[in-house]
Amino acid sequence: MSNSEIIPNRVIARTLHTERLAIIPLHHTQANSLCDYHTVNAEFHRPTAPTPVDDFYSEEYWQRRIWEARQNWEKQKTALFVLVKASSLDSSNHTIIGSINFNQIIRGALQSCFLGYSMDRDHQAHGFMTEALNELVDYIFTEWKLHRIQANYLVDNLASARVLEKLGFEKEGLAKNYLKINGSWQDHILTAKINSDYSL
């Protein structure tokens, strides 16, 4: 086995908890809730998110996406989560208020991934994303044994800039015409956080 194929032991999918949130790995029962989350927030997310595919706002799309995510979790290529208020766990209304994705996990000499996230329009500016990411970044470093997490944001997305700064992500540069957002190629600020305790 080459060095590029070596990965840590299988990571069991489990719910993480913070003071106000449950951070839940994607599961097939969430397809309808994810469809609702993205439909309700379509216009709010449009200025900062890639243009969605045609069936993005359908339950069928999210059933496929969740199945792919679970397969990629087993291969340790992605780790995708949804955020639910802890206060709602004892009720039948587990409304998703945010999502967090660790994508393009690369092993070998890099041991790195890309971070993406979104928050419901009615739960902005309450510190939920910072709270969730503070827990998840530590989880990705300790249990997934990654050395580096990269996160990029639109140059005028001050909310994301503040969140990443609080979490200790450092600016590394500017990528011109980096992603097609809302119909046009847009510049992004490149940031990353290094696992100072990395030992694998």
C-alpha positions as CSV (number, residue, x, y, z in Angstrom):
1,M,0.0,0.0,0.0
2,S,1.4,3.4,-1.0
3,N,1.6,6.3,1.4
4,S,-1.2,8.1,-0.5
5,E,-3.5,5.2,0.3
6,I,-2.9,5.1,4.1
7,I,-5.9,6.5,6.0
8,P,-6.9,6.3,9.7
9,N,-9.3,3.7,11.1
10,R,-12.9,4.0,10.1
11,V,-14.7,7.0,11.7
12,I,-18.1,6.1,13.1
13,A,-20.8,8.6,12.3
14,R,-22.2,10.1,15.5
15,T,-24.1,13.2,16.7
16,L,-22.0,15.9,18.3
17,H,-23.4,18.3,20.9
18,T,-22.8,21.9,21.9
19,E,-24.6,24.0,24.5
20,R,-27.3,25.0,22.0
21,L,-26.9,22.6,19.0
22,A,-27.0,19.0,17.9
23,I,-24.6,18.5,15.0
24,I,-25.9,15.5,13.0
25,P,-24.2,13.5,10.2
26,L,-26.3,13.3,7.1
27,H,-28.9,10.5,7.2
28,H,-31.5,9.3,4.7
29,T,-34.4,10.5,7.0
30,Q,-33.2,14.1,6.5
31,A,-34.0,14.4,2.7
32,N,-37.3,16.2,3.1
33,S,-35.9,18.5,5.8
34,L,-32.9,19.4,3.7
35,C,-35.1,20.1,0.7
36,D,-37.2,22.4,2.9
37,Y,-34.1,24.1,4.4
38,H,-32.7,24.9,0.9
39,T,-36.0,25.9,-0.6
40,V,-36.8,28.4,2.2
41,N,-33.3,29.9,2.0
42,A,-33.0,29.9,-1.8
43,E,-33.0,33.6,-2.3
44,F,-31.0,34.3,0.9
45,H,-28.2,32.0,-0.1
46,R,-28.2,32.9,-3.8
47,P,-25.6,35.8,-3.5
48,T,-23.0,33.5,-1.8
49,A,-23.7,30.0,-3.1
50,P,-22.8,28.2,-6.4
51,T,-25.7,28.1,-8.9
52,P,-27.8,25.0,-8.0
53,V,-28.4,22.2,-10.4
54,D,-31.9,21.9,-11.9
55,D,-33.4,19.4,-9.3
56,F,-31.6,20.9,-6.3
57,Y,-34.8,21.8,-4.6
58,S,-36.4,18.3,-4.8
59,E,-36.5,15.6,-2.2
60,E,-35.2,13.1,-4.8
61,Y,-32.0,15.2,-5.2
62,W,-31.3,15.2,-1.5
63,Q,-32.0,11.4,-1.3
64,R,-29.2,11.0,-3.9
65,R,-26.9,13.5,-2.2
66,I,-27.3,11.8,1.2
67,W,-26.6,8.4,-0.3
68,E,-23.5,9.7,-2.0
69,A,-22.4,11.4,1.2
70,R,-22.8,8.2,3.2
71,Q,-20.7,6.3,0.7
72,N,-18.0,9.0,0.7
73,W,-18.0,9.0,4.5
74,E,-17.1,5.3,4.5
75,K,-14.3,6.1,2.0
76,Q,-13.3,9.1,4.1
77,K,-13.7,11.6,1.3
78,T,-16.4,13.8,2.8
79,A,-18.0,14.5,6.2
80,L,-21.3,16.3,5.9
81,F,-23.5,17.5,8.8
82,V,-26.7,19.4,9.6
83,L,-27.4,21.7,12.6
84,V,-30.5,21.4,14.7
85,K,-31.3,23.3,17.9
86,A,-30.7,21.1,21.0
87,S,-34.0,22.4,22.4
88,S,-35.9,20.7,19.5
89,L,-34.5,17.2,19.9
90,D,-37.3,16.1,22.3
91,S,-40.0,17.2,19.8
92,S,-41.1,16.0,16.4
93,N,-39.9,19.3,14.8
94,H,-36.2,18.8,14.1
95,T,-35.9,21.8,11.8
96,I,-32.5,22.1,10.1
97,I,-31.0,25.6,10.7
98,G,-27.6,25.1,9.0
99,S,-25.3,22.8,7.2
100,I,-21.5,22.2,7.4
101,N,-19.5,20.2,4.8
102,F,-15.9,18.9,4.9
103,N,-15.2,18.0,1.2
104,Q,-12.4,16.8,-1.0
105,I,-10.5,15.1,1.8
106,I,-7.1,14.2,0.5
107,R,-4.8,11.9,2.4
108,G,-1.1,11.0,1.8
109,A,1.3,13.9,2.2
110,L,-1.5,16.6,2.2
111,Q,-4.1,15.3,4.8
112,S,-6.3,18.2,4.0
113,C,-9.9,19.2,3.2
114,F,-12.2,22.1,2.2
115,L,-14.8,23.5,4.5
116,G,-18.2,24.8,3.4
117,Y,-21.2,26.0,5.4
118,S,-24.5,27.8,5.3
119,M,-27.0,29.1,7.9
120,D,-30.7,29.6,7.9
121,R,-31.8,33.2,7.2
122,D,-33.6,33.5,10.5
123,H,-30.7,32.2,12.6
124,Q,-28.0,34.7,11.5
125,A,-25.9,36.7,13.9
126,H,-26.6,34.5,17.0
127,G,-23.2,32.7,17.0
128,F,-24.6,29.3,16.0
129,M,-22.1,28.7,13.1
130,T,-19.1,29.7,15.2
131,E,-20.4,27.4,18.0
132,A,-20.8,24.5,15.7
133,L,-17.6,24.9,13.8
134,N,-15.6,25.3,17.0
135,E,-16.8,21.7,17.9
136,L,-16.4,20.3,14.4
137,V,-13.0,21.6,13.6
138,D,-11.6,19.9,16.7
139,Y,-13.5,16.8,15.7
140,I,-12.1,16.7,12.2
141,F,-8.6,17.3,13.5
142,T,-8.7,14.7,16.3
143,E,-10.9,11.9,14.9
144,W,-10.4,12.3,11.1
145,K,-6.7,13.0,11.7
146,L,-6.4,15.9,9.2
147,H,-3.6,18.3,9.2
148,R,-5.2,21.2,7.3
149,I,-8.7,22.7,6.7
150,Q,-9.1,25.2,3.9
151,A,-12.0,27.6,3.8
152,N,-12.6,30.3,1.1
153,Y,-15.1,33.1,1.0
154,L,-16.3,35.9,-1.2
155,V,-14.3,39.1,-0.7
156,D,-17.4,41.0,0.5
157,N,-18.8,38.2,2.7
158,L,-17.9,39.9,6.0
159,A,-20.0,37.4,8.1
160,S,-17.9,34.5,6.9
161,A,-14.7,36.5,7.4
162,R,-15.6,37.1,11.0
163,V,-16.5,33.5,11.7
164,L,-13.3,32.1,10.3
165,E,-11.2,34.7,12.0
166,K,-12.8,33.7,15.4
167,L,-11.9,30.1,14.7
168,G,-8.3,30.9,14.0
169,F,-8.3,30.5,10.2
170,E,-5.5,32.6,8.6
171,K,-5.7,34.4,5.3
172,E,-3.4,32.9,2.6
173,G,-4.2,34.8,-0.5
174,L,-6.7,35.9,-3.1
175,A,-8.0,33.6,-5.9
176,K,-9.3,35.6,-8.9
177,N,-12.5,34.3,-10.6
178,Y,-12.4,31.3,-8.2
179,L,-16.0,30.2,-8.3
180,K,-19.1,30.8,-10.3
181,I,-21.5,32.4,-7.8
182,N,-25.0,33.7,-8.8
183,G,-24.2,33.5,-12.5
184,S,-20.7,35.1,-12.5
185,W,-17.1,34.2,-11.7
186,Q,-16.1,35.8,-8.4
187,D,-12.9,36.4,-6.4
188,H,-12.4,34.6,-3.1
189,I,-10.2,35.1,-0.1
190,L,-8.3,31.9,0.7
191,T,-7.9,30.9,4.4
192,A,-6.7,27.8,6.2
193,K,-6.3,26.4,9.7
194,I,-3.5,24.0,10.6
195,N,-3.7,21.2,13.2
196,S,-0.9,22.1,15.6
197,D,-1.3,18.8,17.3
198,Y,-1.1,16.7,14.2
199,S,0.9,13.4,14.8
200,L,-0.2,10.8,12.2
